[in-house]
Amino acid sequence: MKFRVHRTSEFNSEEPPCEGAYLDVKGDEWNSNKWALEVDSLEALVKLTDVEGQIVVSPPSDYTDNYPEIEIYDTYRE
């Protein structure tokens, strides 16, 4: 399953947010890069937390081009 993926600590990064992420959209209408990650099982999603720490999984939205989203929650943002 394809997810949009980003890090809380980075906005519009030129570097992939995690291992396996690939640049899916370069420079959208707001000149933002959109990274994607293929996750093929719940076990793979849990393994991502072992490597990256806390993540937030959100449902599809217009902002994510109707893909679910993984945010690697590596800094405080509220």
DAVENFEN-V547423 format. One line per field, one symbol per residue. ss: DSSP state (@ for helix, = for strand, . for the rest). psi: psi as a letter, one per 20 degrees, with the letter a starting at -180 (. if undefined). burial: I if it has 16 or more other C-alpha atoms within 10 Angstrom, else O. Layout:
BEGIN
ss=???
psi=???
burial=???
END
This chain:
BEGIN
ss=.======..............====........=====...@@@@@@@@@@@..====.........=====......
psi=ppqqprqhipplqiqqirpiqqohpomaijkqqpqqppoirhhhghhhhhgibpqppqrqrhhkkkqrqpponjrpi.
burial=OOIIIIIIOOOOOOOIIIOOIIIOOOOOOOOOIIIIIOOOOOOOOOOIOOOIOOIOOOOOOOOIOOIIIIIIIOOOOO
END
